[in-house]
Amino acid sequence: MSPSKTSERRQRILIVGGVAGGASAAARARRLSESAEIVVLERGRHVSFANCGLPYFAGGEIADEGDLVVQTPERLRARFNLDVRVRSEVLGIDREARRVRVRELDGGREYEESYDALVLATGSAPVAPRIPGRENPRHFLVRDIPDAAGIARWLEAAAGVGRVVVVGGGYIGLEMAEQVRGRGLEVAVVEGQEQVMGALDAEMAAWLHAELREQGVTLCLGDPVASFEAPGAGESAGASIVVLRSGRRLAADAVILGLGVKPEASLAREAGLDLGEWGGIRVNEQMQTSDPGIWAVGDVVEVRDGVSGEWMLLPLAGPANRQGRVAADAILGRPSRYRQSWGTAVLRLFRLTAACTGASGRRLQRAGIPFESVHVHPGSHAGYYPGAESIALKVLFAPGTGRLLGAQAVGRAGVDKRMDVLATALQAGMTVHDLAELELGYAPPFGSAKDAVNLAGMAAQNVLAGDVGQVQWDEVAGLDPAASLLLDVRGEAERAAGFIAGSRHLPVDQLREHVAELPRDRELVAYCQSGQRSYVAARLLRQRGFAVRHLSGGYRTWQVACGSGPGP
């Protein structure tokens, strides 16, 4: 059926939930059909708000609560003629009759609404495990504007004095830790895994660990919360004592639970819709569920990983907005589909920016997908122009073809720009050869003639061509001194500031005149500060008949990953 004919037929579209996916579906549906009846049923007080901004409102960086409100029911009615009903909870779905049961939370009235098409945008809920002692008025979740407002009020009253324990080292937990620490309070981050920000590989997350500690944040990694207890005799007064599995006890005047989110799929489950292994609703490329009259979008659905093809959850606002648009297109007869997801994300943490796209090494290993990776440390812009900062950049790619599989970056400047380029390249199916050839904007304040993305592509080309063999940071400890020799090719000052134990020092510029002194019965593993000079050394030595590899990412990657040095 053509779009024009579809728009002439009056349809009744019910959308359960607003925020990103639901509001996007509603607005798109109206733009396609002026005649459709469109009803949005939202359980909360705000139909469309910027939930990604909640930590910044809680911390005071966003001063006005109203700035978080993207749309109000009144504005949506005036502009799009939408029937928006807040504080309206959908209790159940009668799929056969195509009706839903609704309860008004202010007053309790219940009624039924019919639909021709139903869109579920019920979102996600904060993970709140049943930990003994969790219920406490000073134990905060970060779910909506009232939650953030409650944290903001407490922080204002604390006036920069107190101890806050943030449970969870994901995006919300780290953003809240940054905001609370910025208000002058003591902060501890408790994470049950061995690293924060699980989308990153360990050596990349290590930069964040270093930054957190440098900013005075206490890190408790690999040690989940066992219980919350009231302060005992002799313990500091406060909201509670956070007891970790190890037995460690952290006094807290407030606790912020940032353990991530889970799909709010109970409506779909009770209606008998197909769910996936992660608890989200399974949908096709048109965001249609197992019931042809019901669509689902946003945090509540499972999507296909663009690298592995596996199902996954992706609670991000950008994909939710696009999914809402696709669902509205499908309902109103437009040819549209939601492609796979790539998990592109970015985080600010004090002075650092961390970003990623595609698969991490850990995910590729779990999926059984072969990969290679390179680490480089290019500048954010031309080194001769003031203010250049180093970027720790990791690119993962397929052996043989060089197809891009993922990328991660951490630094003080220029990270988001490079990650957006890499995310575009990933979705376009580009290879590392393409990265090396990309023509990117260059002027000294903005980049280099060889941009960071180009350099990563060139480093990967060197590996694919067999020009250099690599040793990764976590392989250094397993090198057999009887079979290999670590060769430090940095300068004297760099060597004096720290080195890998057992390595021999021979600066790259002196290598040719001392090459006869190097053993030929052992493999040489060259390293410098970032990997560039060690590549030069490896090429020189290999052409003289030595068995040689170099340390990818150099001493900087090894140092921070092993926790033996400062961050960027």
Summary of the structure (lengths in Angstrom):
residues: 568
radius of gyration: 26.9
end to end distance: 57.2
largest distance: 89.3
contacts: 2012
relative contact order: 0.10
helix: 32%
strand: 27%
